[in-house]
Amino acid sequence: MAINLEKSQLISERILILDGAMGTMIQQYNLSEEDFRSNRFADIPGLMKGNNDLLCLTRPDVIRGIHQKYLEAGADIIETNSFNATTVSMADYHVQDYVREINMAAARIAREAADEYTAKNPRKPRFVAGSVGPTNKTCSISPDVNNPAYRNITYDELATAYQQQIAALLEGGVDAVLIETIFDSLNAKAAIFAAEQAMMATNVKVPLMLSITISDTGGRTLSGQTLDAFLASVQHADIFSIGLNCSFGAAQLKPFLGCLANRAPYYISAYPNAGLPNSLGVYDQTPEEMAVQVREYIDEGLVNIIGGCCGTTDAYIAKYNKLIEGAKPHVPVPKPDCLWLAGLELLEVKPEINFVNIGERCNVAGSRKFLKLIQEKKYEEALSIARKQVEDGALIIDINMDDGLLDAREEMTTFLNLIASEPEIARVPVMIDSSDHDVILAGLK
């Protein structure tokens, strides 16, 4: 019988080792277009090389071999080769119809490898995390600079794609779902919802792991959120672990990891890159150099799970075994004792805040001026009302589009998309105000 990652308590007893990069290892095989395509996909147009997830079907021996190398190096958890295996991302290669099969194969290959090594040493059980990447689209940012309200994918479309992927991973036998390289909070929330739905549909409950990537030295995601605000955005979910991956090397990632460990009431993971890329885009930090930097994570009690991202191989992961010997894992901090709300930044509603000032002027039922602007599609002027309220000290912005002459769902979606493109407004939380459940739902999405 497989050991349950969550119930085993291993993560509270010792630091667990996650594997390293899949792409870096695949590059070492110097695979050809024919390796990626094989006879099976010979008639599909376009270049197939670079579609690493497809190798689960065309070169499963390569993927199995990579898993075995990481397990041999000491990894407790290996990730499935399914980072881009959604219909959204696979559409670029015209193989979106094979997504279920790819994920099932990815889970099966990893499962077999993990079970092989668990059988060799039952005292060191191995686990499989189903890798769920962010896709190549975002719910929070417009791809058209001339139309900030536009989105090239909806929350529902993304959630549907994620649910299909995650259900297949669960059926394939993963021990956890790892939603990783999160750069957009709304994408992540779609994936979380999809994971919950997939678990109910398959009747398979596994731990949910999240890993964020930050886009700059300010410590924000690409969609603009601080780490504190992201924690508030996902606090509704049943989260097992949360952490950081990609972005930077271990040294550059450390201060942000420290902030996360001090605030997040979950187990903490980290899998940084092998330093920073050089002028040719190559990660040339050595395993020994990276190990010195990762040791600081361990010595300071920041992590429960440690692995590697871009540029790392089994040689890097092998260095972790000595680092974790006798090391105490991170102890999660308690859950917050006050209300957390989030825009791009966190709002903590503490007792010392005498009252929460809510801006009510973006309400068509209470402001004729705002109603007229929305009716006439004068969104820039409508946004200026929201901006002025924030400048004047509003901690939350109330948005209401309930009017008989408006399509409230469409206007709510449009206006919130526009707010998302205005950081000086979006930094505060939004109160979605409506007597219509469908309008509230549209606003949340």
C-alpha positions as CSV (number, residue, x, y, z in Angstrom):
1,M,0.0,0.0,0.0
2,A,1.4,3.4,-1.0
3,I,2.4,5.8,1.9
4,N,0.3,8.9,2.1
5,L,2.6,12.0,1.9
6,E,0.4,14.1,4.1
7,K,-0.5,11.5,6.7
8,S,3.0,10.0,6.9
9,Q,4.3,13.0,8.9
10,L,7.6,12.7,7.2
11,I,7.6,16.3,6.2
12,S,7.5,17.4,9.9
13,E,10.3,14.9,10.8
14,R,12.9,15.8,8.2
15,I,13.5,17.9,5.1
16,L,12.4,16.2,1.9
17,I,14.4,16.4,-1.3
18,L,12.5,17.4,-4.5
19,D,14.1,16.6,-7.9
20,G,15.7,19.1,-10.3
21,A,14.9,20.4,-13.7
22,M,13.4,18.2,-16.3
23,G,14.2,20.4,-19.3
24,T,17.9,20.6,-18.4
25,M,18.2,16.8,-18.2
26,I,16.3,16.3,-21.5
27,Q,18.8,18.6,-23.3
28,Q,21.6,16.3,-22.3
29,Y,20.1,13.6,-24.6
30,N,20.5,15.8,-27.7
31,L,17.1,14.5,-29.0
32,S,16.1,15.1,-32.6
33,E,12.8,16.2,-34.1
34,E,12.2,12.5,-34.9
35,D,12.6,11.6,-31.2
36,F,9.9,14.1,-30.2
37,R,7.6,13.3,-33.1
38,S,8.1,9.6,-33.8
39,N,6.0,7.8,-36.4
40,R,2.8,8.4,-34.4
41,F,2.8,12.2,-34.9
42,A,4.5,12.3,-38.3
43,D,1.5,14.0,-40.0
44,I,1.0,16.8,-37.5
45,P,2.2,20.1,-38.8
46,G,4.8,22.4,-37.3
47,L,7.9,21.7,-35.2
48,M,7.5,19.2,-32.4
49,K,11.0,19.5,-30.9
50,G,10.8,21.3,-27.6
51,N,7.5,19.8,-26.6
52,N,9.1,17.9,-23.7
53,D,5.8,16.6,-22.3
54,L,5.1,14.7,-25.5
55,L,8.2,12.6,-24.8
56,C,6.1,10.7,-22.3
57,L,4.5,9.1,-25.4
58,T,7.3,9.1,-27.9
59,R,10.4,8.5,-25.7
60,P,9.2,7.2,-22.3
61,D,12.5,5.5,-21.8
62,V,14.2,9.0,-21.7
63,I,11.7,10.3,-19.1
64,R,12.0,7.1,-17.0
65,G,15.7,7.4,-17.1
66,I,15.7,11.0,-15.8
67,H,13.4,10.0,-13.0
68,Q,15.7,7.2,-12.0
69,K,18.7,9.5,-12.0
70,Y,17.0,11.9,-9.6
71,L,15.8,9.0,-7.4
72,E,19.3,7.6,-7.4
73,A,20.6,11.1,-6.4
74,G,18.3,10.9,-3.3
75,A,15.1,12.7,-4.3
76,D,12.2,11.9,-2.1
77,I,9.7,13.5,-4.5
78,I,9.9,13.5,-8.3
79,E,7.7,15.6,-10.5
80,T,5.8,14.2,-13.5
81,N,6.9,15.4,-16.9
82,S,3.6,17.3,-17.5
83,F,4.4,21.0,-16.9
84,N,2.8,22.1,-20.1
85,A,0.3,19.2,-20.6
86,T,-2.9,21.2,-20.8
87,T,-5.0,21.8,-23.9
88,V,-4.1,25.5,-23.7
89,S,-0.4,24.9,-24.0
90,M,-0.5,21.9,-26.2
91,A,-2.6,23.7,-28.8
92,D,0.7,25.4,-29.9
93,Y,1.9,22.0,-31.1
94,H,-1.5,20.8,-32.4
95,V,-1.6,17.9,-30.0
96,Q,-4.2,19.2,-27.5
97,D,-6.3,16.1,-28.2
98,Y,-3.6,13.9,-26.6
99,V,-3.5,15.8,-23.2
100,R,-5.2,13.1,-21.2
101,E,-3.0,10.4,-22.6
102,I,0.2,12.5,-22.0
103,N,-0.7,13.1,-18.3
104,M,-1.7,9.5,-17.7
105,A,1.6,8.4,-19.2
106,A,3.6,11.0,-17.2
107,A,2.0,9.9,-14.0
108,R,2.5,6.2,-14.7
109,I,6.2,6.6,-15.7
110,A,7.0,8.5,-12.5
111,R,4.8,6.2,-10.4
112,E,6.7,3.1,-11.6
113,A,10.1,4.7,-11.0
114,A,9.2,5.9,-7.5
115,D,7.7,2.5,-6.5
116,E,10.8,0.8,-7.8
117,Y,13.0,2.8,-5.4
118,T,10.6,2.6,-2.5
119,A,10.7,-1.2,-2.9
120,K,14.5,-1.1,-2.8
121,N,14.5,0.9,0.5
122,P,11.1,1.0,2.2
123,R,12.5,3.2,5.0
124,K,12.9,5.9,2.3
125,P,9.6,6.1,0.5
126,R,9.4,8.0,-2.7
127,F,6.6,10.2,-3.8
128,V,5.2,11.6,-7.1
129,A,4.0,15.2,-7.5
130,G,1.9,15.9,-10.5
131,S,3.4,19.0,-12.2
132,V,0.9,21.6,-13.3
133,G,2.4,24.7,-15.0
134,P,1.0,28.2,-15.5
135,T,0.3,27.7,-19.2
136,N,1.3,30.3,-21.8
137,K,-1.7,32.6,-21.1
138,T,-2.8,34.8,-18.2
139,C,-6.2,35.7,-16.8
140,S,-5.0,38.9,-15.3
141,I,-3.0,40.7,-18.0
142,S,-4.1,41.8,-21.5
143,P,-1.9,40.7,-24.4
144,D,-3.0,43.8,-26.2
145,V,-1.5,47.1,-24.9
146,N,-4.2,49.0,-26.7
147,N,-7.0,47.1,-25.1
148,P,-6.3,46.6,-21.4
149,A,-9.7,45.0,-20.7
150,Y,-9.1,42.2,-23.2
151,R,-8.1,38.7,-22.1
152,N,-7.2,35.9,-24.5
153,I,-8.4,33.3,-22.1
154,T,-11.2,33.2,-19.4
155,Y,-11.1,31.7,-16.0
156,D,-13.6,29.1,-17.0
157,E,-11.6,28.0,-20.0
158,L,-8.4,27.7,-17.9
159,A,-10.2,25.9,-15.1
160,T,-11.6,23.4,-17.6
161,A,-8.2,22.7,-19.1
162,Y,-6.6,22.3,-15.7
163,Q,-9.3,20.0,-14.5
164,Q,-8.7,17.7,-17.5
165,Q,-5.0,17.6,-16.8
166,I,-5.3,17.1,-13.0
167,A,-7.9,14.4,-13.3
168,A,-5.6,12.4,-15.5
169,L,-2.7,12.9,-13.2
170,L,-4.8,11.7,-10.2
171,E,-6.0,8.6,-12.2
172,G,-2.3,8.0,-13.1
173,G,-1.4,7.7,-9.4
174,V,0.3,10.9,-8.3
175,D,0.7,11.5,-4.5
176,A,0.3,15.3,-4.7
177,V,-0.6,18.0,-7.1
178,L,2.0,20.7,-7.5
179,I,0.8,23.9,-9.1
180,E,4.1,25.5,-9.9
181,T,5.8,28.6,-11.4
182,I,2.8,30.6,-10.5
183,F,3.1,34.1,-12.0
184,D,-0.6,35.0,-12.0
185,S,-2.8,34.6,-9.0
186,L,-6.0,34.2,-11.0
187,N,-4.4,31.4,-13.0
188,A,-3.4,29.8,-9.8
189,K,-6.9,30.1,-8.4
190,A,-8.3,28.5,-11.5
191,A,-5.9,25.6,-11.0
192,I,-6.8,25.3,-7.3
193,F,-10.5,25.2,-8.2
194,A,-9.8,22.6,-10.9
195,A,-7.7,20.5,-8.5
196,E,-10.6,20.5,-6.0
197,Q,-13.1,19.5,-8.7
198,A,-10.8,16.8,-10.1
199,M,-10.3,15.3,-6.7
200,M,-14.1,15.2,-6.2
201,A,-14.7,13.7,-9.6
202,T,-12.0,11.0,-9.2
203,N,-12.6,10.4,-5.5
204,V,-8.9,10.8,-5.0
205,K,-7.7,13.3,-2.4
206,V,-4.0,14.3,-2.4
207,P,-2.1,17.2,-0.9
208,L,-2.1,20.4,-2.8
209,M,1.3,22.1,-3.3
210,L,1.8,25.6,-4.6
211,S,5.0,27.2,-5.9
212,I,5.3,30.9,-6.9
213,T,7.8,32.6,-9.2
214,I,8.6,36.2,-8.7
215,S,9.4,38.5,-11.6
216,D,11.7,41.1,-10.1
217,T,13.8,42.0,-7.1
218,G,10.8,43.8,-5.6
219,G,9.4,40.4,-4.8
220,R,6.2,40.6,-6.9
221,T,4.6,38.1,-9.3
222,L,4.3,39.0,-12.9
223,S,0.7,40.0,-12.3
224,G,1.9,42.5,-9.7
225,Q,1.0,40.9,-6.4
226,T,3.3,40.8,-3.3
227,L,3.9,37.5,-1.7
228,D,1.8,38.5,1.3
229,A,-1.1,39.4,-1.0
230,F,-0.8,36.1,-2.8
231,L,-1.1,34.3,0.5
232,A,-4.3,36.2,1.2
233,S,-5.7,35.3,-2.3
234,V,-5.3,31.6,-1.8
235,Q,-6.1,31.3,2.0
236,H,-9.5,29.7,1.2
237,A,-7.7,26.6,-0.2
238,D,-6.6,23.4,1.6
239,I,-2.9,24.0,1.0
240,F,-0.2,21.5,2.1
241,S,2.9,23.5,1.1
242,I,3.8,26.7,-0.6
243,G,7.1,28.0,-1.8
244,L,9.2,29.6,-4.5
245,N,10.8,28.3,-7.7
246,C,12.6,29.5,-10.7
247,S,13.1,33.4,-10.7
248,F,16.6,33.5,-9.4
249,G,19.4,31.5,-7.9
250,A,19.4,30.4,-4.3
251,A,21.2,33.5,-3.0
252,Q,18.9,35.9,-4.7
253,L,15.8,34.0,-3.7
254,K,16.6,33.7,0.0
255,P,15.2,37.0,1.3
256,F,11.9,36.3,-0.4
257,L,11.8,32.8,0.9
258,G,12.5,34.1,4.4
259,C,9.5,36.5,4.1
260,L,7.3,33.6,2.9
261,A,8.4,31.3,5.7
262,N,7.6,34.0,8.3
263,R,4.1,34.5,7.0
264,A,2.7,31.4,5.4
265,P,1.0,28.9,7.7
266,Y,2.0,25.9,5.5
267,Y,5.1,23.8,4.9
268,I,7.6,25.7,2.8
269,S,9.3,24.5,-0.4
270,A,12.1,26.1,-2.5
271,Y,13.7,25.0,-5.7
272,P,15.8,27.8,-7.1
273,N,17.7,28.0,-10.4
274,A,21.4,27.1,-10.7
275,G,22.4,30.7,-10.2
276,L,21.6,33.4,-12.7
277,P,22.0,32.8,-16.5
278,N,25.1,34.2,-18.2
279,S,25.1,36.3,-21.4
280,L,24.4,33.2,-23.4
281,G,21.5,32.1,-21.2
282,V,23.4,29.3,-19.7
283,Y,23.3,28.5,-16.0
284,D,26.9,27.9,-15.0
285,Q,26.7,27.8,-11.2
286,T,28.3,24.5,-10.1
287,P,26.5,22.0,-7.8
288,E,29.1,22.8,-5.1
289,E,28.4,26.5,-5.3
290,M,24.7,26.1,-5.2
291,A,24.9,23.7,-2.2
292,V,26.7,26.4,-0.2
293,Q,23.8,28.8,-0.8
294,V,21.1,26.2,-0.2
295,R,22.7,25.3,3.1
296,E,21.7,28.7,4.5
297,Y,18.0,27.8,3.8
298,I,18.5,24.6,5.9
299,D,20.6,26.1,8.7
300,E,18.1,28.9,9.2
301,G,15.1,26.6,9.3
302,L,13.3,28.1,6.2
303,V,12.3,24.9,4.3
304,N,10.6,21.6,4.5
305,I,11.2,20.7,0.8
306,I,14.3,21.6,-1.2
307,G,14.9,20.9,-4.9
308,G,16.2,22.6,-8.1
309,C,14.8,24.4,-11.1
310,C,16.4,25.7,-14.3
311,G,19.9,24.5,-14.9
312,T,19.9,21.9,-12.2
313,T,20.5,18.2,-12.7
314,D,20.9,15.1,-10.6
315,A,24.4,16.2,-9.7
316,Y,22.9,19.2,-7.9
317,I,20.3,17.2,-6.1
318,A,22.8,14.7,-4.9
319,K,24.6,17.4,-2.9
320,Y,21.5,17.9,-0.8
321,N,21.8,14.6,1.0
322,K,24.6,15.7,3.3
323,L,23.0,19.1,3.8
324,I,19.8,17.7,5.3
325,E,21.4,15.2,7.6
326,G,20.2,16.0,11.2
327,A,18.7,19.3,10.0
328,K,15.4,20.4,11.6
329,P,12.6,21.1,9.1
330,H,10.7,24.4,9.1
331,V,7.8,24.7,11.6
332,P,4.9,26.5,9.9
333,V,3.7,29.7,11.6
334,P,0.2,29.9,13.0
335,K,-2.7,31.0,10.8
336,P,-3.3,34.8,10.9
337,D,-5.6,35.9,13.7
338,C,-7.0,38.8,11.8
339,L,-8.8,39.2,8.4
340,W,-6.6,39.2,5.4
341,L,-7.8,40.8,2.2
342,A,-5.8,41.4,-1.0
343,G,-5.5,43.5,-4.0
344,L,-1.9,43.7,-5.4
345,E,-1.0,44.3,-1.8
346,L,-2.1,42.9,1.5
347,L,-4.7,44.5,3.8
348,E,-4.6,43.2,7.3
349,V,-7.7,44.2,9.2
350,K,-6.2,44.4,12.7
351,P,-8.0,45.6,15.9
352,E,-5.9,48.8,15.9
353,I,-7.7,49.8,12.6
354,N,-10.7,51.6,14.1
355,F,-12.7,51.3,10.9
356,V,-12.1,50.2,7.3
357,N,-12.7,53.0,4.8
358,I,-14.6,51.7,1.8
359,G,-14.8,53.8,-1.4
360,E,-18.4,53.7,-2.6
361,R,-18.3,56.0,-5.6
362,C,-17.9,53.3,-8.2
363,N,-21.5,52.2,-7.6
364,V,-24.0,52.8,-10.4
365,A,-26.9,52.6,-7.8
366,G,-25.4,55.4,-5.7
367,S,-23.6,57.7,-8.1
368,R,-25.4,59.1,-11.2
369,K,-22.1,60.4,-12.5
370,F,-20.5,56.9,-12.4
371,L,-23.6,55.4,-13.9
372,K,-23.5,57.9,-16.8
373,L,-19.8,57.2,-17.5
374,I,-20.4,53.4,-17.6
375,Q,-23.4,53.8,-19.9
376,E,-21.4,56.0,-22.2
377,K,-18.4,53.6,-22.0
378,K,-16.2,56.4,-20.7
379,Y,-14.0,53.9,-18.7
380,E,-11.0,56.2,-18.3
381,E,-13.1,58.8,-16.5
382,A,-14.7,56.0,-14.5
383,L,-11.3,54.7,-13.5
384,S,-10.3,58.2,-12.4
385,I,-13.1,58.0,-9.8
386,A,-11.7,54.8,-8.4
387,R,-8.1,56.2,-8.4
388,K,-9.2,59.3,-6.6
389,Q,-10.8,57.3,-3.8
390,V,-7.6,55.3,-3.3
391,E,-5.6,58.5,-3.2
392,D,-8.0,59.9,-0.6
393,G,-7.4,56.9,1.7
394,A,-10.0,54.2,0.7
395,L,-8.7,50.8,1.9
396,I,-11.2,48.9,-0.2
397,I,-13.0,49.9,-3.4
398,D,-16.7,48.9,-3.8
399,I,-17.8,48.1,-7.4
400,N,-21.5,47.8,-8.3
401,M,-23.0,47.6,-11.8
402,D,-26.6,46.7,-10.9
403,D,-28.7,48.8,-13.2
404,G,-31.6,47.7,-15.5
405,L,-30.1,49.3,-18.5
406,L,-26.7,47.7,-18.1
407,D,-25.3,44.2,-18.8
408,A,-24.1,44.0,-15.2
409,R,-22.0,40.9,-15.8
410,E,-20.2,42.3,-18.8
411,E,-19.6,45.7,-17.2
412,M,-18.3,44.2,-14.0
413,T,-15.8,42.0,-15.9
414,T,-14.7,44.9,-18.1
415,F,-14.2,47.4,-15.3
416,L,-12.4,44.9,-13.1
417,N,-10.1,44.0,-16.0
418,L,-9.3,47.6,-16.5
419,I,-8.6,48.1,-12.8
420,A,-6.2,45.2,-13.0
421,S,-4.1,47.3,-15.4
422,E,-3.9,50.2,-13.0
423,P,-1.5,49.3,-10.2
424,E,-2.3,52.4,-8.2
425,I,-5.9,51.3,-8.0
426,A,-5.4,47.5,-8.0
427,R,-3.2,47.6,-5.0
428,V,-6.3,47.7,-2.7
429,P,-8.9,45.0,-2.4
430,V,-12.1,45.2,-4.4
431,M,-15.5,44.6,-2.9
432,I,-17.8,43.0,-5.6
433,D,-21.2,44.4,-4.8
434,S,-24.3,43.0,-6.5
435,S,-27.7,41.4,-5.7
436,D,-27.1,39.0,-8.6
437,H,-25.1,35.9,-7.8
438,D,-24.0,35.6,-11.5
439,V,-22.6,39.1,-11.4
440,I,-20.6,38.3,-8.2
441,L,-19.3,35.1,-9.8
442,A,-18.3,37.0,-12.9
443,G,-16.4,39.5,-10.8
444,L,-14.6,36.8,-8.9
445,K,-13.4,35.3,-12.1
